[in-house]
Amino acid sequence: MRRAVLALPLLLAACGTAPASTAARATAPPAQTRYTATGTVLANAEHGPTFCNGVMQSLPPQCTGAPVVGWDWKAGPHESQAGTRWGDFTVVGTWDGTSLHLTEPAKPAPSTSGTAASDRLPDSPCPAPEGGWRPVRPADATEEARAAALTAAKRSPRFAGAWIDNHAPGLEMPKDDRDRRPPIKSVLNVMFTGDLAEGERTVRALWGGPLCVYRAEHTEAELEALQRRAGDEIPGVLSTSVDTFTRRVNITVYVVTGALRRDLDRRYGPGRVEPHGVFQPVS
């Protein structure tokens, strides 16, 4: 997932934490809905069969996660050591808010061999300059110069994020005769809120390679504040991250419901916090 590599408290409506009963309803979908996921199921002396949301790579491994009701280790090959059993399976069942109740036997997880999903980041949002992406000062298009420029950009209270594009169309890096090392081949993309001129001057003073400076609605600090707030306020959150490209906060929960989405939109503004479920509805 873009991840990133993983906002907006100033514009949010002031809302308190939902009562516990409301939160429970927001996380418990109708019993007839079936959900599925593929991952590690583990049982040890401390807990029964559990669908892991995080696995500690010890031997035997340990994990935290959701209990699986109706489990049978005859579902497929698995490993066993020192009273711990574990294996990778695909499960299907209903969710009661705390546990997954199997509605059919689990199956061994499919092989992960094959072509992996691309981790390529998005192309730079700025149009390529006339003549293509080229350094304006090749001697300052180095890893060191880029790191210094990013450090300077992050000092700005209007800094909103940055990322590097190594595949921009027309990206060409001619060798600089003044430096034994050729310029690095990348476009530095930096986001600021408000007027971009000051931010661009700050970055350009240090970075001589291709540069794209563009506007974001919310600063990185605002996004990180919203990330902390959502993690603290929403019951059942397993992890949180800030998405540099969509400019929103992602949270992971076991199951995403319409009630949860409405609660997030009410608290933080439409689409500002995007929930992702460990268990997905069976199509």
N, C-alpha and C positions, 0 to 999 in steps of 0.2 A: 504494500500500500504505500501511495505516496504518504510519505509520512513526514516525514519529514520530519528526516530530516529533518515520540514525538510530542474574549476580546471586548471590547465595548462596554465596560462598566459605566462609562460616563453617559452613555445614551440609553441605558436600560431603565425600565420601569422598576420602581422600588417595590419588591415583593418579598414577603417572608417565606420561610420554609413551610411546605404544605403539612397539615396535620398527619400523624402517623397513619390513620385510617385511610386518608386520601392517597398517601404514598403507596400503601399496600395495594389499593385498587389499581393504581397506575402501573404497577409492576406485575400484576397477576392477570393474564389473559383468560379468555373463556376456556373451560376445560376441554372442549371438543377440538380446539386448534392443535394440530400436530406440528412438531418442530423436529429438525434434524441438524446434526453436526458431525464432523469427523475430527477425531483427536484421541488423546490418551485417556484410557480408563485405568484407574489404579485403586487397589485396596491394600490396607496394611492393618497392623494391630490398633492403630489410632482411629481408623474410620473404614467404613464399608466401601463398596464400589463407588468411585467418584469420577465424574467427567472433569478433567483437569483444565483449569484456566491458566495455570502456571506450573511448570515442572522443574524441580531442582535436580540438576544432573549429578546426583550422588549415586552411590551403588549400595543398596537399591535406591532408586529415585524416590522422591517425595513430591507431593503436590497439594494444592488447594483447589477447590472447585465445588461443583454441585453434586449432591447425592444422586445416584441412579437407582431407581426402584424397579425390581423385577429382573435384576442382572443375573446372567448365567455365564460362567467362564467357558462353557462349551461353545460359545459364540465363535471362537476362532483361536488361532495360535496366540500365545502370550508367554511372557517370561515370569519366572518366580525365583525369589531369593530372600532368605532370612525372613520369611513370613509375609513378604510383599509380592503381590501379583500385579502385572501391568501389561498393557498392549494397546495397539492403535486400532480403533474401531469406528464404524459409522453407526450412529444411534438415531432412533426415531421414537418420539413419545410426546406426551402432553406435559405441560409445565404448570405446577401449582403455586409458583411464586418462590419456592425454595428448592424443589427437587424435580428431576425429569422422570416421569413414569413411562417405561417402555410400553409401546403398543405393538411391537413386533420384535423378533429376535435381532440382536445387534449383528452386524456383519464386519468381517475384517476390512480395515481401511484399504482403499484402492492404492495401487502402486503410485508413487510420486515421480517415477522416472518419466522422461520426456522433456519437452521444451518448457523451460521455466518462464514464468511471466516476466515481461520486460520491466527493468527498474529505471528505465530512461525517464528523466525529468522532462517537464514541458519545455517547448521552445520559448525563447525570449519573447515577451509580448511586444517589444518595440520593433518597428519596421527596420529592416537592414538599411544602413546608410548607403548612399550612392557609392558604388564600387565595392560593396560588401563589408563585412565585419573585419576591420583591420585595426591594429594598435595605432594610437596617435603618438605614443612615445615608446617604441619597442624596448628600450632599455629599462623602462618601468613596468613592463608587462611580465613580471616574475611572480613566483609564489610568495616571496617575501613582501613585494609591493602590494599584492592583493590582500594578504593578511593584515598589513598595516592599514589599508584603506577600509577594510571591514571593521577593524577595531575603532577607527575614527568615526565611522558611520554609526556604530552602536552607541557612541557617546551622545548622539543627538537625542533629545527628548521626543523627536518626531520620527525616529527610526521605526520602521514597520516590518522589517525582515529582509533577507537576502538569499540568493541562490545562484548557482553557477550552471551555465548552459554550454556544454561541450559539442553540441550538434547544430548550432544555429546555421541556417542556410547561408551560403556564401562566406563561411568563416574561413579566413586564410591568415596564416601566420608566417610571413617571410622572415628569414633569418636576419638578425641585426648584426652588422659588421662591428659595431662598437661593443658587443657583448659576446663572449664565447658561447653562451647558452642562448638558444633560440627563444623567443617569447612563448609563453604558455598559450595553448590554443583553447580559449574559452571566452564567453561573454559573461561579465559580472552584472547581475541584475540586483538592484537595490531599490527598496520601497521606502517612501517617506509619506507622512501626512502633510497637508497644507502645501505651501510654496515649495517647489522642487529645486529651485535655483541654488539655494544655500547648500542643500544636501549634495547636489551634483558637484558643486565646487569643492566641497570637503573630500569627496571620493576621488575626483579627478586630480586633485593636487598630489595624490599618492599613487594612483593606479593609472598606468598609461595604456592598458589594453582596452579591448572593446567594452563598452559600458552602456547599460540600459538603466535609466532612472525613471521610475514611474510612481504614480500616486496610489496610496491605499487609504481606506476610510478610517482605519483604526491602527494605533501603534502596536508594536510588539508587546509593550508593557500592559496595554489594555487587554490584549488577547490572553496574556499569561494570568492576569488578574481574574478574568472570566473563567479560565481553566481551573484555577484554584477554587473559585466560588462554586462551580458546578460539581467539582469533586467532593466538596464539603457538604453541599446542600441536597444532592440527589441520592436517595437511598439506592443501595445495590450497585453503585458504580465500581467497576473492576479496574479501570484504567482511564486516563485522560491524555489528550495530546492536542497540540496546536497545528493546524494544517496551514503551512506557509502559502500554499497556492490558492486555496478556496477562502482563506482568511476567516476560518471559523474554528470552533473547538469541537473536537471529537471525543465522545465518551463511549466506553464499552460496558454493556450490561448483558445479563443472560438472555433476555428476551425484550424486543422492542415492540411496544403496543401503540395504538393510536392515542390512548390516554396519556402515555408517557410523552409522546411528541407534542401533544397539546399543552402539557404541563411545562415542557421546556420552552415552547414558544411564548407561553404566558409569562414565565419568569424572566427570560433573557431576550426576547424579541424573536420574530419569525426567522427560522433557519440559522440562528446564531450558534446554537449547540446542536450537533448532529449525533444521534445515538446509533450505535452499531451493536447488533446482537451476536452473542456466541452461538445461540440456537436460531436457525432460520426456519420460517414457515415452510411446510411441505407443499410444493406446488402441485 
